[in-house]
């Protein structure tokens, strides 16, 4: 009787969404190669946010890194109604499309002096 064990490695949402880079590192890791040989059913699961629709939402940290702004600036954008958000407990989330819209609304084609 053969006993099959499920072994999985979850790829969490890494900073700035570098899942492909993380996946490559996992695939090149000698320890993981040995694990794959020992456990042929090894699964790398990166479906945590992709399949459940949460990929459209980002938190404060993601927005601060993407826009190069401070937490206080984000608070101002929320307070004055410039950037819509949702709050669950004390965690704040933004829709990616709202951030893109903010950038598009403030886009200027005018050239300035350096």
Beta strands, then each sheet from edge to edge (+ up, - down):
strand 1: 8-10
strand 2: 43-45
strand 3: 57-59
strand 4: 86-88
strand 5: 91-95
sheet 1: 1+ 2+
sheet 2: 3+ 5- 4+
end
